[in-house]
Amino acid sequence: MQTATKPMKSDSPPTIRTLDQLLESGWQSRTVKEELRANFQRQLAAASSAGEPAGSSLFPGIVGYDDTVLPELATAIIAGHDLLFLGEKGQGKSRLMRTLPRFLDSWIPFLDLPGCPVHEDPTRPITAAGKALVASTPPERVPILWWHRSKRYAERLAPGTKFADLIGEIDPAKLALGTSMGAEEALHFGLVLRMHRGIFAMNELPDLDELVQVGLFNILEERDVQIRGYPVSFDLDVLLAFSANPSTYNRSGKVIPQLKDRIGSTIVTHYPKERDAGIAITRQEAGLDLGGDAPIIVPPFMDRVIEEISIAARRSKFVDQASGVSARFSVSNWRTMVASARRRGIQLGERPAVPRISDLAHLHASAIGKLELDLMGSHQMTERQVVDAILAEAVATVFNEYVEEHGLPAIAEAFSKGVRVEVGDLVPSGEYLARLRSIPEAWQKAFEVNNDSQPAVRASCAEFVLAGLWATDRLSRTTRHGRTAYEWK
């Protein structure tokens, strides 16, 4: 790609309008990889001087990759490599690719050449029309326009993509008008050619037709393209980025070896290694305002249960681990939990509303379809049953972190005397004290979870204790018509 030696930061395009003005300004052409390298190194140095974490300042919105993925990506950018982001679904591969344009110059110049399908470098045109304009026209009469970096990135999903979509094809309409089939003017330019001097990203690379893969590896190797064997080629300047799932990328025959060999760096992504990082990602991606006319307070243990559901799913024998469990699974479940609590708050007039374990009964709607079952591990279990099993495991894990063993036998003994407690997502928070009056030990345990006297928070804590006793096999639970009853096993 070709850009200015000094990056242009203004959101308004420069006022230069002719080639002679451009040359007099000191502008120099450079490739897109040189541009990315120079701007990235400058921003990295600035972040280091300011004492800022390189990950959060250079890649905003990317969480949990500071010590793993981002250093590898930084090295690849400095190395000038084309990139492959390899990881399971929901690991931020597309988001990482979409961060690349922020290291481009704000504006780059191109020839104002009507009908030209590419943004020609004023000093290095690649099309016959661009070369003719520069060769036959005095610099003061060669018109210049400016291309913003937001337009220099294009992305495509591989399934269904054809050679003509990415590379190009002979245009029958132009042939009908008398254009020679071997002439450059007879070609329809595909998306990769149109991104000359930009960045092109291809999602789900293994699903791309082999013929198109051949066209891409020719671009990676030779930086040119030929269409249908006609003697027309272009010296393309484009950064190529790809994403793929390991289960398909590593399978023989899905990606041709020549293409794999020509990708400069493989950036391996992963799911959050720490639960807190997963919670931060979930809240960020959910993007919900918890204030407003129906305010919400989400207790920390409910955040942890939602994230632990995804963690449990990623190790469950019932789930196909080759497919993965996307971060979107956590995001959808968290939004459903908050929505259920908000609905209760509106219907019962509770402000603020606080999510409870009973709100998780609605997770089937957001979870089903996002898990692919392991047909060997799940046997005859339905997806709903798998979700219930994973939910119970997650509640048990978080419960054991929050609640001390001391006092739990006394609660179980009280239930053994015939006590039955019914809760639900539409039970008013103020009723929970009355319903647990016969088991004061359970009510006191709720204060261990969160020492907050607000009725809605206390109700959520109490329900968490009951659900934890059930999940750790101390109580039984039955659900009917939106109500859940806890009693002795």
C-alpha positions in Angstrom: 0.0 0.0 0.0 1.2 3.5 -0.6 0.8 6.3 2.0 2.4 9.4 3.3 5.7 9.2 5.0 4.2 11.2 7.9 0.8 9.8 8.9 -2.1 12.1 8.2 -4.2 12.3 11.4 -6.9 14.7 10.4 -10.5 13.5 9.9 -10.8 15.9 7.0 -9.0 15.1 3.8 -5.9 17.2 2.8 -6.5 20.1 0.4 -4.0 18.8 -2.1 -5.7 18.2 -5.4 -3.0 17.7 -8.1 0.0 15.5 -8.5 2.5 18.3 -8.6 1.1 19.6 -5.2 1.4 16.1 -3.8 5.0 15.7 -4.9 5.9 19.2 -3.6 4.4 18.3 -0.2 7.1 15.7 0.3 4.7 12.7 0.2 6.3 9.4 -0.6 4.7 6.2 -1.7 5.0 3.0 0.5 3.3 -0.3 0.7 0.4 -1.1 3.0 2.6 -3.4 5.1 5.3 -0.6 5.4 2.5 1.8 6.4 1.1 -0.6 9.1 4.6 -1.3 10.5 5.5 2.3 10.7 2.3 3.5 12.3 2.1 0.5 14.7 5.7 1.0 15.9 5.0 4.7 16.4 1.8 4.0 18.5 3.6 1.2 20.4 6.4 3.6 21.3 3.9 6.3 22.4 2.1 3.8 24.6 5.3 2.6 26.2 6.5 6.2 26.9 3.1 6.9 28.5 3.3 3.8 30.6 0.1 2.4 29.1 -0.5 -1.3 28.6 0.2 -2.0 24.9 -2.8 -4.3 24.6 -5.6 -2.0 25.9 -4.2 1.1 24.1 -3.4 -0.4 20.7 -6.2 -3.0 20.5 -9.2 -1.4 22.4 -12.0 -3.8 23.2 -9.7 -6.9 23.1 -9.8 -8.5 26.6 -7.7 -11.4 27.9 -5.0 -11.5 25.2 -2.4 -9.1 26.6 0.1 -11.9 27.4 -0.7 -14.4 24.6 -2.3 -13.3 21.4 -1.5 -9.6 21.1 2.3 -10.0 21.4 2.2 -12.5 18.5 0.0 -10.1 16.4 2.3 -7.2 17.2 5.3 -9.2 16.0 3.5 -10.3 12.8 2.6 -6.7 11.9 6.2 -5.6 12.4 7.4 -8.5 10.3 5.1 -7.5 7.5 3.2 -10.8 7.3 -0.1 -11.8 5.9 -2.1 -13.2 8.8 -4.2 -16.2 9.8 -6.3 -16.0 13.0 -6.8 -19.6 14.1 -9.2 -20.5 16.8 -12.6 -21.8 17.7 -15.8 -19.8 17.3 -16.4 -16.8 19.5 -12.7 -16.1 20.2 -12.6 -12.6 18.7 -10.9 -13.5 15.4 -12.9 -11.1 13.3 -12.6 -8.4 15.9 -8.9 -8.7 15.8 -8.8 -8.4 12.0 -11.0 -5.3 12.2 -8.4 -3.6 14.5 -5.9 -3.6 11.7 -7.2 -0.5 9.8 -6.5 1.7 12.9 -2.8 1.4 12.0 -3.3 2.8 8.5 -2.9 6.5 7.7 -6.1 8.5 8.1 -6.0 9.5 4.4 -4.0 8.4 1.3 -4.1 10.0 -2.1 -5.3 8.3 -5.3 -5.8 9.3 -8.9 -9.1 10.9 -9.7 -9.7 8.6 -12.7 -13.4 8.1 -13.5 -14.3 4.5 -14.2 -11.1 3.1 -12.7 -12.0 0.2 -10.3 -9.1 0.7 -8.0 -7.6 3.5 -6.0 -4.5 4.1 -8.0 -1.2 5.2 -6.3 -0.4 8.5 -8.1 3.2 7.5 -8.5 2.7 3.7 -9.1 -0.4 3.1 -11.0 -1.2 -0.6 -11.9 -4.0 -0.3 -14.5 -3.5 0.7 -18.2 -5.7 3.8 -17.7 -3.8 4.9 -14.6 -0.4 4.5 -16.3 -1.6 6.3 -19.4 -2.9 9.3 -17.4 0.3 9.7 -15.5 2.5 9.3 -18.6 0.6 11.7 -20.9 -0.6 14.4 -18.5 1.5 17.1 -16.9 1.6 16.7 -13.1 -0.2 20.0 -12.5 -3.1 18.6 -14.4 -3.3 15.1 -12.8 -6.2 15.3 -10.4 -5.9 13.8 -6.9 -8.5 12.6 -4.4 -8.2 11.1 -0.9 -9.2 7.7 0.5 -10.0 7.3 4.2 -8.7 4.4 6.1 -12.3 3.3 7.1 -12.9 2.4 3.5 -9.6 0.5 3.0 -10.8 -2.7 4.8 -13.1 -5.3 3.3 -14.3 -8.6 4.8 -16.0 -11.6 3.2 -17.4 -14.9 4.5 -16.0 -17.9 2.6 -19.1 -20.1 2.1 -20.6 -19.5 -1.4 -17.8 -17.1 -2.5 -16.7 -17.6 -6.1 -13.6 -16.8 -8.0 -15.4 -13.9 -9.8 -16.4 -12.5 -6.4 -12.8 -12.2 -5.1 -10.5 -12.1 -8.1 -12.6 -11.2 -11.2 -14.1 -12.3 -14.4 -14.5 -11.4 -18.1 -17.4 -9.0 -18.3 -19.9 -10.1 -21.1 -21.4 -6.7 -21.3 -18.1 -5.1 -22.2 -17.4 -7.8 -24.8 -20.8 -7.0 -26.3 -19.7 -3.4 -26.7 -16.7 -4.6 -28.8 -14.0 -4.7 -26.2 -11.3 -7.3 -27.0 -11.5 -10.4 -24.7 -7.8 -10.2 -24.0 -7.9 -6.5 -23.0 -7.8 -5.2 -19.5 -10.9 -3.2 -20.1 -12.9 -6.4 -20.6 -12.4 -7.5 -17.0 -14.7 -7.1 -14.0 -12.6 -6.6 -10.9 -13.3 -8.8 -7.9 -13.2 -7.6 -4.3 -9.5 -8.4 -3.6 -8.4 -6.4 -6.7 -10.7 -3.5 -5.6 -8.9 -3.5 -2.2 -5.6 -2.7 -3.9 -3.8 -0.5 -1.3 -6.0 -1.8 1.5 -6.7 -4.8 3.7 -8.8 -7.8 2.7 -10.1 -10.3 5.3 -11.6 -13.7 4.6 -13.6 -15.5 7.3 -13.8 -19.3 7.6 -11.0 -19.9 5.0 -11.4 -23.7 4.9 -14.9 -23.3 3.4 -13.5 -21.4 0.4 -13.5 -23.2 -2.9 -10.1 -24.7 -3.9 -10.1 -22.8 -7.2 -10.4 -19.5 -5.2 -7.7 -20.6 -2.8 -5.4 -21.1 -5.8 -6.1 -17.5 -6.9 -5.3 -16.3 -3.3 -2.0 -18.1 -3.0 -0.9 -16.6 -6.3 -1.6 -13.2 -4.9 0.3 -14.1 -1.7 3.3 -15.4 -3.6 3.5 -13.2 -6.7 1.4 -10.2 -5.6 -0.3 -10.4 -9.0 -3.4 -11.9 -10.4 -4.4 -13.4 -13.8 -8.0 -14.0 -14.8 -8.9 -17.0 -17.0 -5.3 -17.2 -18.3 -5.4 -14.0 -20.3 -2.2 -12.1 -20.3 -3.4 -9.3 -18.0 -1.8 -9.0 -14.6 -1.8 -6.5 -11.8 1.0 -5.7 -9.3 -1.4 -5.7 -6.3 -0.5 -4.2 -3.0 -2.9 -5.7 -0.4 -2.6 -7.2 3.1 -4.5 -10.5 3.3 -5.9 -11.7 6.6 -7.8 -15.0 7.2 -9.7 -16.7 10.0 -10.3 -20.4 10.5 -11.3 -23.0 13.0 -8.6 -25.6 13.9 -10.9 -28.5 13.3 -11.4 -27.6 9.7 -8.1 -25.8 9.0 -6.0 -28.8 10.0 -8.1 -31.3 8.2 -6.5 -32.7 5.1 -7.9 -31.2 1.9 -9.8 -28.3 3.5 -7.0 -25.8 2.8 -4.5 -26.4 0.0 -0.9 -26.7 1.3 0.4 -24.0 -1.1 -1.9 -21.5 0.6 -1.0 -22.5 4.1 2.7 -22.3 3.2 2.4 -18.7 2.0 0.6 -17.2 5.0 3.2 -15.4 7.0 2.0 -15.7 10.6 -0.6 -17.8 12.3 -2.1 -16.1 15.4 -3.7 -18.7 17.7 -6.6 -17.4 19.7 -8.2 -19.0 22.8 -11.1 -18.7 25.2 -10.5 -16.5 28.4 -8.0 -18.2 30.7 -9.5 -16.4 33.7 -13.1 -16.2 34.6 -12.9 -12.5 35.4 -11.7 -11.9 31.9 -14.6 -13.8 30.5 -17.0 -11.7 32.7 -15.4 -8.5 31.4 -15.9 -9.7 27.8 -19.5 -10.7 28.4 -20.5 -7.4 29.9 -18.6 -5.5 27.2 -20.2 -7.4 24.4 -23.7 -7.4 26.0 -23.6 -3.6 25.9 -26.7 -3.2 28.2 -27.5 -0.1 30.2 -28.3 -1.4 33.7 -29.8 2.0 34.7 -32.7 3.9 33.2 -36.3 3.4 34.1 -35.9 -0.2 35.0 -32.5 -0.3 36.9 -30.7 -3.6 37.5 -28.1 -4.7 40.0 -26.2 -7.9 39.0 -24.6 -9.5 42.0 -21.1 -10.8 41.4 -22.1 -14.4 42.0 -24.6 -14.2 39.2 -22.0 -12.9 36.8 -19.8 -15.8 37.9 -22.5 -18.4 37.4 -23.2 -17.2 33.8 -19.5 -17.3 32.9 -19.1 -20.6 34.7 -21.8 -22.1 32.5 -19.7 -21.4 29.5 -16.6 -22.8 31.2 -18.4 -25.9 32.2 -19.7 -26.3 28.7 -16.2 -26.1 27.3 -15.1 -29.1 29.3 -18.4 -31.1 29.2 -18.4 -34.6 27.7 -21.8 -33.8 26.3 -20.6 -31.0 24.1 -18.6 -31.3 20.9 -15.4 -29.6 21.9 -14.1 -29.5 18.4 -16.9 -27.0 17.6 -16.2 -24.9 20.7 -18.5 -22.8 22.9 -18.6 -19.2 21.7 -18.4 -16.1 23.8 -21.7 -15.3 22.3 -23.1 -18.2 24.4 -22.2 -16.2 27.6 -23.4 -12.9 26.1 -26.8 -14.3 25.1 -27.3 -16.0 28.5 -26.3 -12.8 30.4 -28.7 -10.7 28.4 -31.5 -13.2 29.0 -30.8 -13.2 32.8 -30.9 -9.4 32.9 -34.0 -9.3 30.8 -35.8 -11.7 33.1 -34.9 -9.7 36.1 -36.0 -6.4 34.4 -39.3 -8.0 33.4 -39.9 -8.9 37.1 -38.9 -5.4 38.2 -41.4 -3.8 35.8 -44.3 -6.2 36.7 -43.8 -6.1 40.5 -42.6 -2.5 40.7 -39.2 -3.5 42.2 -36.4 -0.9 41.8 -33.7 -2.0 41.4 -34.4 -5.5 40.1 -31.8 -8.2 40.9 -31.2 -11.4 38.9 -31.8 -14.6 40.7 -31.1 -18.3 40.0 -34.8 -18.7 39.0 -34.2 -16.3 36.1 -31.8 -18.8 34.6 -34.8 -21.0 33.8 -35.1 -18.8 30.8 -31.6 -19.7 29.5 -32.9 -22.5 27.3 -34.1 -19.9 24.8 -30.7 -18.3 24.5 -28.6 -21.4 25.0 -30.2 -23.9 22.7 -28.7 -23.8 19.2 -25.4 -22.5 20.5 -24.1 -25.8 21.7 -23.3 -28.7 19.4 -23.7 -32.0 21.2 -21.2 -34.8 21.2 -23.4 -37.6 20.0 -21.2 -40.2 21.7 -21.0 -38.3 25.0 -24.5 -37.1 25.2 -26.1 -40.4 24.2 -29.8 -39.8 24.2 -29.8 -36.5 26.1 -31.6 -33.6 24.5 -29.9 -30.2 24.3 -32.2 -28.9 27.0 -31.1 -31.7 29.3 -27.5 -30.9 28.5 -28.0 -27.2 29.4 -29.6 -28.2 32.7 -26.7 -30.5 33.6 -24.2 -27.8 32.8 -26.1 -25.2 34.7 -26.2 -27.4 37.8 -22.4 -27.9 37.6 -21.9 -24.1 37.3 -24.1 -23.3 40.3 -22.3 -26.0 42.4 -18.9 -24.6 41.4 -19.7 -21.0 42.3 -21.6 -22.0 45.4 -18.6 -23.9 46.8 -16.5 -20.8 46.3 -18.9 -18.5 48.2 -20.4 -20.6 51.0 -18.6 -22.2 53.8 -19.4 -25.8 54.7 -20.1 -24.8 58.3 -23.8 -24.6 58.8 -25.0 -26.4 55.8 -25.9 -29.7 57.6 -28.2 -27.7 59.9 -30.1 -26.3 56.8 -30.4 -29.8 55.4 -31.7 -31.1 58.7 -34.4 -28.4 58.8 -35.6 -29.5 55.3 -35.6 -33.2 56.5 -38.4 -32.3 58.9 -40.7 -31.6 56.0 -40.0 -28.0 55.2 -40.7 -27.0 51.6 -39.7 -23.6 50.1 -41.1 -22.4 46.8 -39.4 -19.6 44.8 -39.8 -18.2 41.3 -38.8 -15.5 39.0 -42.1 -13.6 39.7 -42.1 -14.0 43.5 -41.8 -10.6 45.1 -38.5 -10.1 46.8 -40.2 -9.1 50.1 -41.8 -12.5 50.4 -38.5 -14.4 50.6 -37.9 -13.7 54.3 -41.4 -15.0 55.1 -40.8 -18.1 53.0 -37.5 -18.9 54.7 -38.6 -18.0 58.2 -38.8 -21.7 59.0 -35.1 -22.1 58.0 -33.3 -19.1 59.6 -30.0 -20.8 58.9 -30.6 -20.5 55.2 -31.4 -16.8 55.5 -28.2 -16.3 57.5 -26.2 -18.1 54.9 -27.5 -15.6 52.3 -25.6 -12.9 54.3 -22.4 -14.8 53.7 -22.9 -14.4 50.0 -23.5 -10.7 50.0 -24.0 -8.6 53.1 -26.6 -6.3 51.5 -29.9 -5.6 53.2 -31.8 -4.6 50.0 -34.8 -7.0 49.7 -34.1 -7.8 46.0 -30.4 -8.5 46.7 -31.3 -10.6 49.7 -33.8 -12.6 47.7 -31.2 -13.3 45.1 -28.7 -14.5 47.7 -31.2 -16.7 49.4 -32.2 -18.3 46.1 -28.5 -18.8 45.3 -28.0 -20.7 48.6 -31.0 -22.9 47.9 -29.9 -23.7 44.4 -26.4 -24.4 45.7 -27.7 -26.9 48.2 -29.6 -28.6 45.3 -26.6 -28.5 43.0 -24.4 -30.1 45.6 -27.0 -32.9 46.1 -28.3 -31.8 49.5 -31.8 -30.9 48.5 -34.2 -31.9 45.7 -35.9 -29.5 43.4 -39.0 -29.6 41.2 -40.1 -26.9 38.8 -43.7 -26.4 37.7 -45.5 -23.5 36.0 -42.5 -21.1 36.6 -42.3 -22.0 40.3 -39.4 -24.0 41.8 -39.8 -25.9 45.1 -36.9 -27.0 47.2 -37.4 -29.8 49.7 -35.7 -32.8 51.4 -34.5 -35.4 48.9 
